[in-house]
Amino acid sequence: MYRIICALLAAFTFNSAHANSAGYEQLAATTQIGIFNEISDHPISYAEFTALVDDISWLMTMSHRLEKYIPDRLEREDFLRTVYYEATRSGLDPQLVLSVIQVESGFKKYAISHAGARGYMQIMPFWVDLIGQQDHNLFHLRINLRYGCTILRHYLDKENGDYFRALGRYNGSLGEATYPQMVFDRWHATWRLQPSDMMPRYQMANRSID
């Protein structure tokens, strides 16, 4: 579905509010964010997550890294399962999405920027008019991540896979190095995953009974 959304969005820039009304109406009518049948503030279930992955060591490894930001284990793992689902659904690296969230909100669900951007991935409210529905709450877990991943995927396609420029567009600072470099730094320092980083099974077993 994200490819359809991205293709329809490709003719629009971040300043889409200035587009002609006919084009805006067509876009709004054909790019609904697609959460009609989902419970928007509920995380992806463990069963849904394990249907996507063969090995849950990613979840345990990332949970360990995220602990200082989200101390509650159940909340942390609910969050990580949902990040993984929404990122992979949009063809994005979940570790990159975690890096964006760290820079954007510091993993604070109810973060609000000076400009009014909301939630984990700091979504501007105008996106609700552009690709969503009026009852979409940008502080809801699934909705916020669905919007953020859809928007980032759109910009990555628009920039032909150039992460530097796509991240600049996401932040509204295209051409400036500060924001993309912050995301890359978080990715390399904290979230980038190597095979040797995966938590061994005996450690996962010990952590599962904490």
Buried (B, 14 or more C-beta within 10 A) or exposed (E): EBEEBBEBBEEBEBEBEEBEEEEBEBBBEEBBBBBEEEEBEEBBEEEEBEEEEEEBBBBBBBBBBBEEBBEEBEEBBBBBBBBBBBBBBBEBBBBBBBBBBBBBBEBBBEBBEEEEBBBBBBBBEEBBBBBBEEEBEBBBBBBBBBBBBBBBBBBBBBBEEBBBBBBBBBBEEBEEEEBBEBBBEBBEEBBBBEEEEBBEEEBBEEEEEE
